Amino acid sequence: MAAEGLDRIGFLLARHGAITDGRIRQALGVAGLTTRQSMTLMHLAKVGRMSQQALIEALGVDPSILVAVLNDLERDGLAVRHRDPADRRRHIVEITTDGSEALTRVERALAAVERELFADLDDNEIARLRELLARVRTAPDDPICAGH
């Protein structure tokens, strides 16, 4: 039997996604960061220092958006950019010690939101949900994602 009305999987995902997005934004706000700032710091912490262009490609954001994010992170002492000595046209970006400390606050805030959201799921169900969501055909450059 096909899903109808509000039981349609697309509507359910949209509803849960909007609620999750709001809770995550609120938690990150308490940590003093936006979603994009947090994702940028997470990537830098995971990968290490990298060129600004490589970071743009890895995050799938418009260059002007990343420049604004990096300006804010640099202003707050959470990341630093410097010229690549081997190629003065390239900027190298890296997370600072303060950025790593902020990221710890972000991770705690996200963990609390996830504990609340997924309290009724066991570890296997959470892993299965992650697998299923990875197979949903969306991409970071889909129009709805461009505004976040």
N, C-alpha and C positions, 0 to 999 in steps of 0.2 A: 504494500500500500504506500503510495507516494505521500510525502509530507505536504501538508497544506497550511496556509496561513502563517501564523506566528511560529509554527513548529518547523518551518522550512529551515534547513541547516544554515543557509546563508544569513537569515534573520537572527538565528541563535548565535552564530559567530559574531555578527555585527554587534548584537546586544552585549555579549560577554566581552568582546573586544573593547567596546566603548567604556564599559565599567572598569575593566582591567587598566586601560589607558589612563582613566581618571585617577585610579588608586596609585598607579605608578608615578604619575606626574606629581601627585600630592606628596608621596613619600620622597621623591627626589627633591622636591621643593624644600622639604624639611632639611635635607642634606645640603641645600643651597645650589643645586644644579638642575639644568634642564635635561631632557631625554638625550638630545644630541650631544651635549657636553659630556654626559655620563657615558654614552656609547663611544665617544672619541677617547675618553680616558681608559675605558675598558680595552679598547683595541690597542692603544699604546702600551698599556701594562702587559698585555698578552704577547704582542709582537716585538716590542722594544722600539727604539728610535727608528724612524723611517722618513722618507721624503714626503713632503706635503702632497705631491702628486700621487704617490702610492697610497697615501691615506685617503685622498679623495676617491680613488678607485675602490679601495677596500670598503669604504663606508657607503659608496654609491650615492654621494651627494653632489650637488652643484658646487663648483669651486667657490663661488661667492658666499655660499652658506657656510662652507668649512672655514673660510677666512674669518667670517664673523664669529664662529664658534671659537676658533683659535685665538682671536683677539681677546675675547672674554676670558678664556682659560689663561692666557698669558697675563692679562691685567690682574687676575686673581692669584697669580703665581703657581698655577696648577700644571702648566705646560710651558715649554720654551721652544722657540724657533731660532735657528741660526743658519747662516749660509754654509753650504757644503764646501769645504776647502778645495775639494777636487773639481767642483763645478759651481762657481759663484752664482749661477742662475737658479740653482736649486736650494730650497729651504729644507732643513732637517728638523723634524719635530720630535720632541720627547717629553715624557711625563716627568714632573718634578717630585721631590719627596712630599711636598704638600699635596700634590696631585694624587699620589699613592694613598696618602692619609684620607683625602676626600673620597677616593674610590672605596676605601674600607667602609666609610659611612654609607656610601651608595649601596654596596653589596649587602650590608646589614638591613637597610631600608627595603631593598628588593626582596631579600629573603623573608622578611616579615610579611610583606604583601603576598608573596607566593605561599607561605605557610597558611595564611588566612584563606586565600582563594582555593587552594587545593587540599584543604583539611579533610575532605571526605574521600579523597583518592589515596590509594596506597602507592608505593614506589613503582610497582609494575604498571599500574594504570597511568601514572604520570609519564613513565617512559614511553608507553604506547601512545599517549596523547601527543607527546613530542614527535614521535615517528609519523603519526598521521598528519599533524600540522605541517611537517616538513614536506609532505607530498601534495599539499594544497597548492594549486597553481597561481601563485602570486609572486611578484617581483618587487624589489625596492623602488624601481622606477615607475611602478604603476601610479597613475595620477593621484590617487587618494593618499599615497605614502609621501608624495612630494611636499605636503604641507607640514609634516611632523618633524 
